[in-house]
Amino acid sequence: MTIQQRLAEIQVRIAAACTKSLRGQAVELLAVSKTHGADAVREAIVVGQMVFAENRVQEAMEKFPVLREAYPDMRLHLIGMLQTNKVRDAVALFDAVHAIDRQAIAAKLANEMQKQNRNLTCFIQVNTGAEPQKAGVMIADLPELLRFCREDAGLGIKGLMCIPPLAEDPSPHFKLLAELADEYQLLLLSMGMSADFETAIRLGATHVRVGSSIFGER
Ligand SMILES: *Cc1c(COP(=O)(O)O)cnc(C)c1O
């Protein structure tokens, strides 16, 4: 199957999942293009896919500046960990950041956004499975990080993001993330990947991050 055919199929499945959960089409598909080249991204753009996601700043910088120039309407989300020395580049290139998980990054982001007069949509990544090796703020530390972002850093947080533990049923993690977003009055939920985006939509995802089902195996 071509990228066009795979994209069409994913869109049909997203629409069906929205219908089934009685939601309007309020789900944004992020096409995760990491490890795939600019040609693959272009193939998606020409059939109308305008929102992409990458997990590494460096890799995105090699691929996207040219694409952004050619397609000013496209949008790019950073879904991977952000290091402090990459914040300046990230703010210049991306429209959204999903993996804010500590104060130092939040403060630096707020500072760079102001300097560059850019307004990125910000998500906090929550480590819903409390996995020691995984990025994301622990649930117990979420209130303090949110408070810091809002009051100290002046960084508007719009949503939450999670990556459930690989070997587990993702549903309880999606449910938990939705409850946390509700509790803290955050509107956006970035959850669901190739294997589980329909479940995520059923549980309230506003952004699904789909890579291999669109671009093929990595
Ligand atoms: C790679 C990646 C995805 C996409 O995963 P697929 O299983 O290929 O759909 C989603 N989210 C994050 C954070 C990723 O790094």
The ligand as an SDF file (V2000), in Angstrom:
LIG
                    3D

 15 15  0  0  0  0  0  0  0  0999 V2000
    7.1950    6.9790   17.3720 C   0  0  0  0  0  0  0  0  0  0  0  0
    6.1780    7.5820   18.2380 C   0  0  0  0  0  0  0  0  0  0  0  0
    4.8150    7.4460   17.9460 C   0  0  0  0  0  0  0  0  0  0  0  0
    4.2730    6.6760   16.7550 C   0  0  0  0  0  0  0  0  0  0  0  0
    4.3290    5.3200   17.0020 O   0  0  0  0  0  0  0  0  0  0  0  0
    3.7110    4.2580   15.9510 P   0  0  0  0  0  0  0  0  0  0  0  0
    3.5590    3.0310   16.7560 O   0  0  0  0  0  0  0  0  0  0  0  0
    4.7180    4.1230   14.8590 O   0  0  0  0  0  0  0  0  0  0  0  0
    2.4290    4.7930   15.4690 O   0  0  0  0  0  0  0  0  0  0  0  0
    3.9060    8.0510   18.8080 C   0  0  0  0  0  0  0  0  0  0  0  0
    4.3180    8.7620   19.8790 N   0  0  0  0  0  0  0  0  0  0  0  0
    5.6150    8.9090   20.1970 C   0  0  0  0  0  0  0  0  0  0  0  0
    5.9900    9.6970   21.3980 C   0  0  0  0  0  0  0  0  0  0  0  0
    6.5950    8.3230   19.3910 C   0  0  0  0  0  0  0  0  0  0  0  0
    7.8860    8.4800   19.7180 O   0  0  0  0  0  0  0  0  0  0  0  0
  1  2  1  0
  2  3  1  0
  2 14  2  0
  3  4  1  0
  3 10  2  0
  4  5  1  0
  5  6  1  0
  6  7  2  0
  6  8  1  0
  6  9  1  0
 10 11  1  0
 11 12  2  0
 12 13  1  0
 12 14  1  0
 14 15  1  0
M  END
$$$$
